[in-house]
Amino acid sequence: MGVRERPIIQIKRIKKVAGAHHGAAWKIAYADFVTAMMAFFLLMWLIGSTAKGDLEGIAEYFRTPLKVSLAGGSGAGDASHVIKGGGKDLTRTEGQVKQGEIQVERRIVNIKAAEAERRRRELEALEALKRRVEAVIEGNPSLEPFRKQLLIDITSEGLRIQIVDELNRPMFDLGSAHLKDYTRTILRELAPVLSEVENNVALAGHTDAAPYAGGARGYSNWELSADRSNALRRELVAGGLGEHKIVRVVGLASSVLLRADDPWNPANRRISIVVLNKATEERIRRDGVITNAPVREPTATETLQSGAAAVPEAAATAAPAGR
């Protein structure tokens, strides 16, 4: 037998060669580009159709979103509803339109009108307090003899109550800050009435123009008036007026006369209580000005008190020249 030949088997390997790209990924990129351009042109259209004030409101919202949302207003949707939102008019030329069935009345607050109303109510309260003080004086037999010495009026600062001297009936001992017994009675009756209102008070002491003996060398009308106003403060507090309600105690000597045409008139020797209105109290706390007193820097001998700090007292050793 002859040798049998083995069959030859050929393996044909196909070598793949990368051809041109035929994928669709470029379509996705193009779609993203078109979407971005649409969003850009939509943004431009919105900016162009929005008023300048609305743009500022939008910018403010993104700066302080919580503040704008709590404050309400056109920049936060329908401000008259608890839940903010609503509105179809993008330009807001006709205002926001609330979505919902319940119609809530929108209120526009006029600041000037509100302030005028507050002052009117405050004036009514002070006038009511004036009538209350007058009723206390008329209804108390022990105060009836001093009715002419109690001057009550309403000024630009508030309700002013002045207790003035008469020729034979002074409020203090001669040349001192020691209160007469009947003056204590008057102040003890006034203190509870003054506590009935929320307004704070300012106190002032005054003298006549007669110079204090030896005043040029030490104790003078300035110290005397300051001591008397401080004695007034202590007696009102003892009568029930809260210490925190007193915002100023001042001694003005004879710089603000009640009877300017007669500087030595006994009525110039007085103590005053002013139930302050809010505007005057805010001015006093802000810059320390009392409108019925000269605006100036206090002198070295003038003593002022703000709040509950005590005005230092000085003992008068020289005899007064007629106070």
CYANA upper distance limits for C-alpha pairs under 8 A (distance plus 0.5 A):
 24 ALA  CA     28 ILE  CA      7.82
 25 ALA  CA     29 ALA  CA      7.21
 26 TRP  CA     30 TYR  CA      6.63
 27 LYS  CA     31 ALA  CA      6.62
 28 ILE  CA     32 ASP  CA      6.78
 29 ALA  CA     33 PHE  CA      6.78
 30 TYR  CA     34 VAL  CA      6.72
 31 ALA  CA     35 THR  CA      6.63
 32 ASP  CA     36 ALA  CA      6.67
 33 PHE  CA     37 MET  CA      6.74
 34 VAL  CA     38 MET  CA      6.69
 35 THR  CA     39 ALA  CA      6.73
 36 ALA  CA     40 PHE  CA      6.64
 37 MET  CA     41 PHE  CA      6.68
 38 MET  CA     42 LEU  CA      6.54
 39 ALA  CA     43 LEU  CA      6.61
 40 PHE  CA     44 MET  CA      6.76
 41 PHE  CA     45 TRP  CA      6.66
 42 LEU  CA     46 LEU  CA      6.75
 43 LEU  CA     47 ILE  CA      6.69
 44 MET  CA     48 GLY  CA      6.58
 45 TRP  CA     49 SER  CA      6.66
 46 LEU  CA     50 THR  CA      6.66
 47 ILE  CA     55 LEU  CA      8.30
 49 SER  CA     91 THR  CA      7.39
 50 THR  CA     54 ASP  CA      6.89
 50 THR  CA     55 LEU  CA      7.14
 50 THR  CA     90 LEU  CA      7.73
 50 THR  CA     91 THR  CA      5.93
 51 ALA  CA     55 LEU  CA      6.85
 51 ALA  CA     91 THR  CA      6.94
 52 LYS  CA     56 GLU  CA      6.83
 53 GLY  CA     57 GLY  CA      6.74
 54 ASP  CA     58 ILE  CA      6.62
 54 ASP  CA     75 GLY  CA      7.51
 54 ASP  CA     91 THR  CA      8.24
 55 LEU  CA     59 ALA  CA      6.65
 56 GLU  CA     60 GLU  CA      6.55
 57 GLY  CA     61 TYR  CA      6.62
 57 GLY  CA     75 GLY  CA      5.84
 58 ILE  CA     62 PHE  CA      6.97
 58 ILE  CA     75 GLY  CA      7.15
 59 ALA  CA     63 ARG  CA      6.79
 60 GLU  CA     64 THR  CA      6.55
 60 GLU  CA     65 PRO  CA      7.90
 60 GLU  CA     68 VAL  CA      7.96
 61 TYR  CA     65 PRO  CA      4.99
 61 TYR  CA     66 LEU  CA      8.38
 61 TYR  CA     67 LYS  CA      8.41
 61 TYR  CA     68 VAL  CA      6.27
 61 TYR  CA     69 SER  CA      8.36
 61 TYR  CA     75 GLY  CA      7.86
 61 TYR  CA     76 ALA  CA      8.44
 64 THR  CA     68 VAL  CA      6.92
 65 PRO  CA     69 SER  CA      6.57
 66 LEU  CA     70 LEU  CA      6.66
 67 LYS  CA     71 ALA  CA      6.60
 68 VAL  CA     72 GLY  CA      6.50
 68 VAL  CA     73 GLY  CA      8.49
 68 VAL  CA     75 GLY  CA      7.76
 68 VAL  CA     76 ALA  CA      6.91
 69 SER  CA     76 ALA  CA      6.09
 69 SER  CA     84 LYS  CA      8.01
 72 GLY  CA     76 ALA  CA      5.69
 72 GLY  CA     77 GLY  CA      7.67
 72 GLY  CA     78 ASP  CA      7.89
 72 GLY  CA     79 ALA  CA      5.15
 72 GLY  CA     80 SER  CA      8.49
 72 GLY  CA     84 LYS  CA      8.10
 73 GLY  CA     77 GLY  CA      7.07
 73 GLY  CA     78 ASP  CA      7.26
 73 GLY  CA     79 ALA  CA      5.37
 74 SER  CA     78 ASP  CA      7.25
 74 SER  CA     79 ALA  CA      7.48
 74 SER  CA     92 ARG  CA      8.49
 74 SER  CA     95 GLY  CA      7.88
 74 SER  CA     96 GLN  CA      7.43
 76 ALA  CA     84 LYS  CA      6.98
 76 ALA  CA     85 GLY  CA      7.37
 77 GLY  CA     84 LYS  CA      6.05
 77 GLY  CA     85 GLY  CA      4.92
 77 GLY  CA     86 GLY  CA      6.32
 77 GLY  CA     87 GLY  CA      7.02
 77 GLY  CA     96 GLN  CA      7.07
 78 ASP  CA     84 LYS  CA      6.15
 78 ASP  CA     85 GLY  CA      6.03
 78 ASP  CA     86 GLY  CA      6.59
 78 ASP  CA     87 GLY  CA      7.63
 78 ASP  CA     96 GLN  CA      6.56
 78 ASP  CA     97 VAL  CA      7.62
 78 ASP  CA     98 LYS  CA      6.34
 79 ALA  CA     84 LYS  CA      6.93
 79 ALA  CA    106 ARG  CA      8.48
 80 SER  CA    104 VAL  CA      6.91
 80 SER  CA    105 GLU  CA      7.67
 80 SER  CA    106 ARG  CA      6.14
 80 SER  CA    107 ARG  CA      8.34
 81 HIS  CA    104 VAL  CA      7.57
 85 GLY  CA     98 LYS  CA      7.89
 85 GLY  CA     99 GLN  CA      8.44
 86 GLY  CA     96 GLN  CA      7.51
 86 GLY  CA     97 VAL  CA      6.71
 86 GLY  CA     98 LYS  CA      5.43
 86 GLY  CA     99 GLN  CA      5.74
 87 GLY  CA     95 GLY  CA      8.42
 87 GLY  CA     96 GLN  CA      5.06
 87 GLY  CA     97 VAL  CA      4.89
 87 GLY  CA     98 LYS  CA      6.25
 87 GLY  CA     99 GLN  CA      7.57
 88 LYS  CA     96 GLN  CA      7.37
 88 LYS  CA     97 VAL  CA      6.80
 89 ASP  CA     93 THR  CA      7.76
 89 ASP  CA     94 GLU  CA      7.65
 89 ASP  CA     95 GLY  CA      7.64
 89 ASP  CA     96 GLN  CA      7.06
 89 ASP  CA     97 VAL  CA      8.06
 92 ARG  CA     96 GLN  CA      6.73
109 VAL  CA    114 ALA  CA      7.98
110 ASN  CA    114 ALA  CA      6.57
111 ILE  CA    115 GLU  CA      6.63
112 LYS  CA    116 ALA  CA      6.66
113 ALA  CA    117 GLU  CA      6.62
114 ALA  CA    118 ARG  CA      6.69
115 GLU  CA    119 ARG  CA      6.76
116 ALA  CA    120 ARG  CA      6.64
117 GLU  CA    121 ARG  CA      6.73
118 ARG  CA    122 GLU  CA      6.64
119 ARG  CA    123 LEU  CA      6.57
120 ARG  CA    124 GLU  CA      6.76
121 ARG  CA    125 ALA  CA      6.72
122 GLU  CA    126 LEU  CA      6.77
122 GLU  CA    277 ASN  CA      7.68
123 LEU  CA    127 GLU  CA      6.63
124 GLU  CA    128 ALA  CA      6.62
125 ALA  CA    129 LEU  CA      6.71
126 LEU  CA    130 LYS  CA      6.65
126 LEU  CA    154 ILE  CA      8.21
126 LEU  CA    158 GLY  CA      7.63
126 LEU  CA    159 LEU  CA      6.60
127 GLU  CA    131 ARG  CA      6.85
127 GLU  CA    154 ILE  CA      8.18
127 GLU  CA    159 LEU  CA      8.33
128 ALA  CA    132 ARG  CA      6.68
129 LEU  CA    133 VAL  CA      6.66
129 LEU  CA    193 VAL  CA      8.46
129 LEU  CA    197 VAL  CA      8.41
130 LYS  CA    134 GLU  CA      6.71
130 LYS  CA    152 ILE  CA      7.65
130 LYS  CA    153 ASP  CA      8.14
130 LYS  CA    159 LEU  CA      7.60
131 ARG  CA    135 ALA  CA      6.55
132 ARG  CA    136 VAL  CA      6.75
132 ARG  CA    193 VAL  CA      8.09
133 VAL  CA    137 ILE  CA      6.81
133 VAL  CA    190 LEU  CA      7.76
133 VAL  CA    193 VAL  CA      7.43
134 GLU  CA    138 GLU  CA      6.63
135 ALA  CA    139 GLY  CA      6.33
136 VAL  CA    140 ASN  CA      6.57
136 VAL  CA    189 GLU  CA      8.26
137 ILE  CA    141 PRO  CA      8.43
137 ILE  CA    143 LEU  CA      6.12
137 ILE  CA    144 GLU  CA      6.82
137 ILE  CA    147 ARG  CA      7.49
138 GLU  CA    143 LEU  CA      7.90
138 GLU  CA    144 GLU  CA      6.67
138 GLU  CA    147 ARG  CA      8.46
140 ASN  CA    144 GLU  CA      6.98
141 PRO  CA    145 PRO  CA      8.34
142 SER  CA    185 THR  CA      8.49
143 LEU  CA    147 ARG  CA      7.11
143 LEU  CA    185 THR  CA      8.38
143 LEU  CA    186 ILE  CA      7.06
146 PHE  CA    150 LEU  CA      7.13
149 GLN  CA    162 GLN  CA      8.32
149 GLN  CA    163 ILE  CA      6.08
149 GLN  CA    164 VAL  CA      5.66
149 GLN  CA    165 ASP  CA      7.20
149 GLN  CA    166 GLU  CA      7.60
150 LEU  CA    161 ILE  CA      7.35
150 LEU  CA    162 GLN  CA      6.20
150 LEU  CA    163 ILE  CA      5.33
150 LEU  CA    164 VAL  CA      7.15
151 LEU  CA    160 ARG  CA      8.41
151 LEU  CA    161 ILE  CA      6.24
151 LEU  CA    162 GLN  CA      5.49
151 LEU  CA    163 ILE  CA      6.97
151 LEU  CA    164 VAL  CA      8.22
152 ILE  CA    159 LEU  CA      7.81
152 ILE  CA    160 ARG  CA      6.22
152 ILE  CA    161 ILE  CA      5.13
152 ILE  CA    162 GLN  CA      6.93
153 ASP  CA    159 LEU  CA      6.48
153 ASP  CA    160 ARG  CA      5.94
153 ASP  CA    161 ILE  CA      7.31
154 ILE  CA    158 GLY  CA      6.08
154 ILE  CA    159 LEU  CA      4.95
154 ILE  CA    160 ARG  CA      6.39
155 THR  CA    159 LEU  CA      6.79
155 THR  CA    160 ARG  CA      7.31
157 GLU  CA    274 VAL  CA      7.90
157 GLU  CA    275 VAL  CA      8.37
157 GLU  CA    276 LEU  CA      6.15
157 GLU  CA    277 ASN  CA      6.43
157 GLU  CA    279 ALA  CA      8.34
157 GLU  CA    280 THR  CA      6.04
157 GLU  CA    291 THR  CA      8.07
158 GLY  CA    274 VAL  CA      6.74
158 GLY  CA    275 VAL  CA      5.96
158 GLY  CA    276 LEU  CA      5.11
158 GLY  CA    277 ASN  CA      5.45
158 GLY  CA    280 THR  CA      8.35
159 LEU  CA    274 VAL  CA      5.99
159 LEU  CA    275 VAL  CA      5.46
159 LEU  CA    276 LEU  CA      7.19
159 LEU  CA    277 ASN  CA      8.49
160 ARG  CA    272 SER  CA      7.32
160 ARG  CA    273 ILE  CA      6.20
160 ARG  CA    274 VAL  CA      4.79
160 ARG  CA    275 VAL  CA      6.82
161 ILE  CA    272 SER  CA      6.11
161 ILE  CA    273 ILE  CA      5.55
161 ILE  CA    274 VAL  CA      6.72
162 GLN  CA    270 ARG  CA      7.17
162 GLN  CA    271 ILE  CA      6.28
162 GLN  CA    272 SER  CA      4.77
162 GLN  CA    273 ILE  CA      6.80
163 ILE  CA    171 MET  CA      8.18
163 ILE  CA    270 ARG  CA      6.04
163 ILE  CA    271 ILE  CA      5.97
163 ILE  CA    272 SER  CA      6.82
164 VAL  CA    170 PRO  CA      8.18
164 VAL  CA    171 MET  CA      7.66
164 VAL  CA    266 PRO  CA      8.10
164 VAL  CA    267 ALA  CA      5.62
164 VAL  CA    268 ASN  CA      7.53
164 VAL  CA    269 ARG  CA      6.56
164 VAL  CA    270 ARG  CA      4.77
164 VAL  CA    271 ILE  CA      7.17
165 ASP  CA    169 ARG  CA      6.63
165 ASP  CA    170 PRO  CA      4.99
165 ASP  CA    171 MET  CA      6.26
165 ASP  CA    266 PRO  CA      5.96
165 ASP  CA    267 ALA  CA      5.63
165 ASP  CA    268 ASN  CA      7.99
165 ASP  CA    269 ARG  CA      6.23
165 ASP  CA    270 ARG  CA      6.56
166 GLU  CA    170 PRO  CA      6.20
166 GLU  CA    266 PRO  CA      6.26
166 GLU  CA    267 ALA  CA      6.81
167 LEU  CA    266 PRO  CA      6.47
170 PRO  CA    174 LEU  CA      8.44
170 PRO  CA    180 LYS  CA      8.28
171 MET  CA    179 LEU  CA      6.70
171 MET  CA    180 LYS  CA      6.25
171 MET  CA    182 TYR  CA      8.39
171 MET  CA    183 THR  CA      6.23
171 MET  CA    270 ARG  CA      8.09
172 PHE  CA    176 SER  CA      7.10
172 PHE  CA    177 ALA  CA      6.57
172 PHE  CA    178 HIS  CA      5.96
172 PHE  CA    179 LEU  CA      5.04
172 PHE  CA    180 LYS  CA      5.78
172 PHE  CA    183 THR  CA      8.28
173 ASP  CA    177 ALA  CA      7.37
173 ASP  CA    178 HIS  CA      6.11
173 ASP  CA    179 LEU  CA      6.97
173 ASP  CA    180 LYS  CA      6.99
174 LEU  CA    320 PRO  CA      8.01
174 LEU  CA    322 GLY  CA      8.30
174 LEU  CA    323 ARG  CA      6.09
175 GLY  CA    224 LEU  CA      8.06
175 GLY  CA    316 ALA  CA      8.24
175 GLY  CA    319 ALA  CA      7.70
175 GLY  CA    320 PRO  CA      5.79
175 GLY  CA    322 GLY  CA      8.17
175 GLY  CA    323 ARG  CA      5.87
176 SER  CA    224 LEU  CA      7.24
176 SER  CA    228 ARG  CA      8.24
176 SER  CA    316 ALA  CA      7.43
177 ALA  CA    224 LEU  CA      7.20
177 ALA  CA    227 ASP  CA      6.23
177 ALA  CA    228 ARG  CA      5.19
177 ALA  CA    231 ALA  CA      7.06
178 HIS  CA    228 ARG  CA      8.15
178 HIS  CA    231 ALA  CA      7.96
179 LEU  CA    183 THR  CA      6.62
179 LEU  CA    184 ARG  CA      7.06
179 LEU  CA    231 ALA  CA      7.92
180 LYS  CA    184 ARG  CA      7.00
181 ASP  CA    185 THR  CA      6.92
182 TYR  CA    186 ILE  CA      6.83
183 THR  CA    187 LEU  CA      6.79
184 ARG  CA    188 ARG  CA      6.50
184 ARG  CA    235 GLU  CA      7.27
185 THR  CA    189 GLU  CA      6.80
186 ILE  CA    190 LEU  CA      6.82
187 LEU  CA    191 ALA  CA      6.53
187 LEU  CA    232 LEU  CA      8.35
187 LEU  CA    235 GLU  CA      7.14
187 LEU  CA    236 LEU  CA      6.45
187 LEU  CA    239 GLY  CA      7.59
188 ARG  CA    192 PRO  CA      8.01
188 ARG  CA    235 GLU  CA      7.59
188 ARG  CA    236 LEU  CA      6.91
188 ARG  CA    238 ALA  CA      8.09
188 ARG  CA    239 GLY  CA      5.07
188 ARG  CA    240 GLY  CA      8.26
189 GLU  CA    193 VAL  CA      7.92
189 GLU  CA    239 GLY  CA      7.94
190 LEU  CA    194 LEU  CA      6.78
190 LEU  CA    236 LEU  CA      8.30
191 ALA  CA    195 SER  CA      6.85
191 ALA  CA    236 LEU  CA      5.85
191 ALA  CA    237 VAL  CA      7.94
191 ALA  CA    239 GLY  CA      5.88
191 ALA  CA    240 GLY  CA      6.22
191 ALA  CA    241 LEU  CA      5.69
192 PRO  CA    196 GLU  CA      7.19
192 PRO  CA    239 GLY  CA      7.43
192 PRO  CA    240 GLY  CA      6.31
192 PRO  CA    241 LEU  CA      6.85
193 VAL  CA    197 VAL  CA      8.32
194 LEU  CA    241 LEU  CA      7.44
194 LEU  CA    275 VAL  CA      8.26
195 SER  CA    240 GLY  CA      7.96
195 SER  CA    241 LEU  CA      6.08
195 SER  CA    242 GLY  CA      7.72
199 ASN  CA    245 LYS  CA      7.97
199 ASN  CA    275 VAL  CA      6.72
199 ASN  CA    276 LEU  CA      6.53
199 ASN  CA    277 ASN  CA      7.18
199 ASN  CA    278 LYS  CA      7.97
200 ASN  CA    245 LYS  CA      5.08
200 ASN  CA    246 ILE  CA      6.39
200 ASN  CA    247 VAL  CA      7.13
200 ASN  CA    275 VAL  CA      6.48
200 ASN  CA    276 LEU  CA      6.31
200 ASN  CA    281 GLU  CA      8.05
201 VAL  CA    245 LYS  CA      6.58
201 VAL  CA    246 ILE  CA      5.55
201 VAL  CA    247 VAL  CA      6.66
201 VAL  CA    248 ARG  CA      7.85
201 VAL  CA    273 ILE  CA      7.17
201 VAL  CA    274 VAL  CA      5.90
201 VAL  CA    275 VAL  CA      5.01
201 VAL  CA    276 LEU  CA      5.99
202 ALA  CA    246 ILE  CA      6.43
202 ALA  CA    247 VAL  CA      6.24
202 ALA  CA    248 ARG  CA      5.27
202 ALA  CA    249 VAL  CA      6.58
202 ALA  CA    273 ILE  CA      6.46
202 ALA  CA    274 VAL  CA      5.72
202 ALA  CA    275 VAL  CA      7.26
202 ALA  CA    276 LEU  CA      7.48
203 LEU  CA    229 SER  CA      6.71
203 LEU  CA    232 LEU  CA      8.11
203 LEU  CA    233 ARG  CA      7.71
203 LEU  CA    246 ILE  CA      8.15
203 LEU  CA    248 ARG  CA      6.61
203 LEU  CA    249 VAL  CA      5.26
203 LEU  CA    250 VAL  CA      6.84
203 LEU  CA    271 ILE  CA      7.95
203 LEU  CA    272 SER  CA      6.27
203 LEU  CA    273 ILE  CA      5.37
203 LEU  CA    274 VAL  CA      6.98
204 ALA  CA    225 SER  CA      8.27
204 ALA  CA    226 ALA  CA      8.11
204 ALA  CA    229 SER  CA      5.77
204 ALA  CA    249 VAL  CA      6.28
204 ALA  CA    250 VAL  CA      5.31
204 ALA  CA    251 GLY  CA      6.13
204 ALA  CA    252 LEU  CA      7.42
204 ALA  CA    271 ILE  CA      6.27
204 ALA  CA    272 SER  CA      5.78
204 ALA  CA    273 ILE  CA      7.31
205 GLY  CA    225 SER  CA      5.11
205 GLY  CA    226 ALA  CA      6.53
205 GLY  CA    227 ASP  CA      8.38
205 GLY  CA    228 ARG  CA      6.24
205 GLY  CA    229 SER  CA      5.05
205 GLY  CA    250 VAL  CA      7.01
205 GLY  CA    251 GLY  CA      5.36
205 GLY  CA    252 LEU  CA      6.59
205 GLY  CA    253 ALA  CA      7.51
205 GLY  CA    270 ARG  CA      6.77
205 GLY  CA    271 ILE  CA      5.10
205 GLY  CA    272 SER  CA      7.05
206 HIS  CA    225 SER  CA      5.76
206 HIS  CA    251 GLY  CA      6.99
206 HIS  CA    252 LEU  CA      5.98
206 HIS  CA    253 ALA  CA      5.34
206 HIS  CA    254 SER  CA      6.48
206 HIS  CA    256 VAL  CA      7.97
206 HIS  CA    257 LEU  CA      8.27
206 HIS  CA    268 ASN  CA      7.20
206 HIS  CA    269 ARG  CA      5.90
206 HIS  CA    270 ARG  CA      5.74
206 HIS  CA    271 ILE  CA      6.55
207 THR  CA    221 ASN  CA      7.08
207 THR  CA    224 LEU  CA      8.41
207 THR  CA    225 SER  CA      6.71
207 THR  CA    252 LEU  CA      8.21
207 THR  CA    253 ALA  CA      5.42
207 THR  CA    254 SER  CA      5.59
207 THR  CA    268 ASN  CA      6.35
207 THR  CA    269 ARG  CA      4.74
207 THR  CA    270 ARG  CA      7.09
207 THR  CA    323 ARG  CA      8.16
208 ASP  CA    253 ALA  CA      7.76
208 ASP  CA    254 SER  CA      5.75
208 ASP  CA    257 LEU  CA      7.68
208 ASP  CA    263 PRO  CA      6.41
208 ASP  CA    264 TRP  CA      5.80
208 ASP  CA    265 ASN  CA      7.27
208 ASP  CA    266 PRO  CA      7.38
208 ASP  CA    267 ALA  CA      8.44
208 ASP  CA    268 ASN  CA      5.44
208 ASP  CA    269 ARG  CA      5.80
208 ASP  CA    323 ARG  CA      7.93
209 ALA  CA    254 SER  CA      5.86
209 ALA  CA    263 PRO  CA      5.75
209 ALA  CA    264 TRP  CA      6.03
210 ALA  CA    263 PRO  CA      8.35
210 ALA  CA    264 TRP  CA      6.69
210 ALA  CA    321 ALA  CA      6.90
210 ALA  CA    322 GLY  CA      6.97
210 ALA  CA    323 ARG  CA      7.86
211 PRO  CA    215 GLY  CA      7.41
211 PRO  CA    220 SER  CA      7.94
211 PRO  CA    221 ASN  CA      7.44
211 PRO  CA    320 PRO  CA      8.22
211 PRO  CA    321 ALA  CA      6.83
212 TYR  CA    219 TYR  CA      8.15
212 TYR  CA    220 SER  CA      5.83
212 TYR  CA    221 ASN  CA      6.44
212 TYR  CA    319 ALA  CA      8.16
212 TYR  CA    320 PRO  CA      5.50
212 TYR  CA    321 ALA  CA      6.09
213 ALA  CA    220 SER  CA      8.17
213 ALA  CA    318 ALA  CA      6.43
213 ALA  CA    319 ALA  CA      6.28
213 ALA  CA    320 PRO  CA      5.47
213 ALA  CA    321 ALA  CA      6.11
214 GLY  CA    218 GLY  CA      7.14
214 GLY  CA    219 TYR  CA      7.51
214 GLY  CA    220 SER  CA      7.80
214 GLY  CA    318 ALA  CA      6.78
215 GLY  CA    219 TYR  CA      5.53
215 GLY  CA    220 SER  CA      4.52
215 GLY  CA    221 ASN  CA      7.67
216 ALA  CA    220 SER  CA      7.45
219 TYR  CA    223 GLU  CA      6.53
219 TYR  CA    224 LEU  CA      7.94
219 TYR  CA    314 ALA  CA      7.76
219 TYR  CA    315 ALA  CA      8.39
219 TYR  CA    316 ALA  CA      6.85
220 SER  CA    224 LEU  CA      6.77
220 SER  CA    301 THR  CA      8.45
221 ASN  CA    225 SER  CA      6.41
221 ASN  CA    253 ALA  CA      5.55
221 ASN  CA    254 SER  CA      7.93
222 TRP  CA    226 ALA  CA      6.68
222 TRP  CA    251 GLY  CA      6.55
222 TRP  CA    252 LEU  CA      6.83
222 TRP  CA    253 ALA  CA      5.29
222 TRP  CA    301 THR  CA      6.85
222 TRP  CA    302 GLU  CA      5.88
222 TRP  CA    303 THR  CA      7.78
223 GLU  CA    227 ASP  CA      6.52
223 GLU  CA    251 GLY  CA      7.65
223 GLU  CA    253 ALA  CA      8.41
223 GLU  CA    301 THR  CA      7.29
223 GLU  CA    302 GLU  CA      7.05
223 GLU  CA    303 THR  CA      7.33
223 GLU  CA    313 GLU  CA      8.01
223 GLU  CA    314 ALA  CA      7.61
224 LEU  CA    228 ARG  CA      6.67
224 LEU  CA    251 GLY  CA      8.13
224 LEU  CA    253 ALA  CA      7.92
225 SER  CA    229 SER  CA      6.70
225 SER  CA    250 VAL  CA      8.37
225 SER  CA    251 GLY  CA      5.02
225 SER  CA    252 LEU  CA      6.72
225 SER  CA    253 ALA  CA      5.77
226 ALA  CA    230 ASN  CA      6.70
226 ALA  CA    249 VAL  CA      8.16
226 ALA  CA    250 VAL  CA      6.30
226 ALA  CA    251 GLY  CA      4.21
226 ALA  CA    252 LEU  CA      7.70
226 ALA  CA    253 ALA  CA      8.32
226 ALA  CA    302 GLU  CA      8.08
226 ALA  CA    303 THR  CA      6.54
226 ALA  CA    304 LEU  CA      7.86
226 ALA  CA    311 VAL  CA      7.64
226 ALA  CA    313 GLU  CA      8.48
227 ASP  CA    231 ALA  CA      6.62
227 ASP  CA    251 GLY  CA      7.89
227 ASP  CA    311 VAL  CA      7.70
227 ASP  CA    312 PRO  CA      8.18
227 ASP  CA    313 GLU  CA      6.22
227 ASP  CA    314 ALA  CA      8.24
228 ARG  CA    232 LEU  CA      6.70
228 ARG  CA    251 GLY  CA      8.20
228 ARG  CA    271 ILE  CA      8.06
229 SER  CA    233 ARG  CA      6.81
229 SER  CA    249 VAL  CA      6.73
229 SER  CA    250 VAL  CA      6.97
229 SER  CA    251 GLY  CA      6.81
229 SER  CA    271 ILE  CA      7.12
230 ASN  CA    234 ARG  CA      6.84
230 ASN  CA    249 VAL  CA      7.09
230 ASN  CA    310 ALA  CA      7.95
230 ASN  CA    311 VAL  CA      6.92
231 ALA  CA    235 GLU  CA      6.77
232 LEU  CA    236 LEU  CA      6.74
232 LEU  CA    271 ILE  CA      8.13
233 ARG  CA    237 VAL  CA      6.74
233 ARG  CA    246 ILE  CA      8.41
233 ARG  CA    249 VAL  CA      8.00
234 ARG  CA    238 ALA  CA      6.62
235 GLU  CA    239 GLY  CA      6.63
236 LEU  CA    240 GLY  CA      6.99
236 LEU  CA    241 LEU  CA      6.06
237 VAL  CA    241 LEU  CA      5.13
237 VAL  CA    242 GLY  CA      6.51
237 VAL  CA    243 GLU  CA      6.56
241 LEU  CA    245 LYS  CA      7.78
242 GLY  CA    246 ILE  CA      8.00
243 GLU  CA    308 ALA  CA      6.96
244 HIS  CA    307 GLY  CA      7.53
244 HIS  CA    308 ALA  CA      7.35
246 ILE  CA    307 GLY  CA      6.66
246 ILE  CA    308 ALA  CA      7.60
247 VAL  CA    281 GLU  CA      8.47
247 VAL  CA    306 SER  CA      6.18
247 VAL  CA    307 GLY  CA      5.13
247 VAL  CA    308 ALA  CA      7.98
248 ARG  CA    304 LEU  CA      8.27
248 ARG  CA    305 GLN  CA      6.20
248 ARG  CA    306 SER  CA      5.10
248 ARG  CA    307 GLY  CA      6.41
249 VAL  CA    304 LEU  CA      6.81
249 VAL  CA    305 GLN  CA      5.47
249 VAL  CA    306 SER  CA      6.92
249 VAL  CA    311 VAL  CA      8.42
250 VAL  CA    303 THR  CA      7.28
250 VAL  CA    304 LEU  CA      5.41
250 VAL  CA    305 GLN  CA      6.63
251 GLY  CA    302 GLU  CA      7.45
251 GLY  CA    303 THR  CA      6.90
251 GLY  CA    304 LEU  CA      7.23
252 LEU  CA    256 VAL  CA      7.32
252 LEU  CA    293 ALA  CA      8.35
252 LEU  CA    302 GLU  CA      8.28
254 SER  CA    263 PRO  CA      8.49
254 SER  CA    268 ASN  CA      8.09
255 SER  CA    293 ALA  CA      8.16
255 SER  CA    294 PRO  CA      8.26
256 VAL  CA    292 ASN  CA      8.20
256 VAL  CA    293 ALA  CA      6.99
257 LEU  CA    263 PRO  CA      7.27
257 LEU  CA    268 ASN  CA      6.07
258 LEU  CA    267 ALA  CA      7.26
258 LEU  CA    268 ASN  CA      5.67
259 ARG  CA    263 PRO  CA      6.78
259 ARG  CA    265 ASN  CA      7.23
259 ARG  CA    267 ALA  CA      7.55
259 ARG  CA    268 ASN  CA      6.67
263 PRO  CA    268 ASN  CA      7.56
264 TRP  CA    268 ASN  CA      7.67
265 ASN  CA    269 ARG  CA      8.35
266 PRO  CA    323 ARG  CA      8.49
269 ARG  CA    323 ARG  CA      8.20
276 LEU  CA    280 THR  CA      6.66
276 LEU  CA    281 GLU  CA      6.45
277 ASN  CA    281 GLU  CA      6.79
278 LYS  CA    282 GLU  CA      6.58
279 ALA  CA    283 ARG  CA      6.76
280 THR  CA    284 ILE  CA      6.63
280 THR  CA    290 ILE  CA      8.24
281 GLU  CA    285 ARG  CA      6.68
282 GLU  CA    286 ARG  CA      6.48
283 ARG  CA    287 ASP  CA      6.49
283 ARG  CA    288 GLY  CA      7.18
283 ARG  CA    289 VAL  CA      6.98
284 ILE  CA    288 GLY  CA      4.67
284 ILE  CA    289 VAL  CA      5.68
284 ILE  CA    290 ILE  CA      7.09
289 VAL  CA    295 VAL  CA      7.18
290 ILE  CA    294 PRO  CA      8.38
290 ILE  CA    295 VAL  CA      8.04
291 THR  CA    295 VAL  CA      8.14
298 PRO  CA    302 GLU  CA      6.24
298 PRO  CA    303 THR  CA      8.02
298 PRO  CA    304 LEU  CA      8.34
303 THR  CA    311 VAL  CA      7.09
303 THR  CA    312 PRO  CA      8.33
304 LEU  CA    311 VAL  CA      7.23
305 GLN  CA    309 ALA  CA      6.70
305 GLN  CA    310 ALA  CA      7.10
305 GLN  CA    311 VAL  CA      6.29
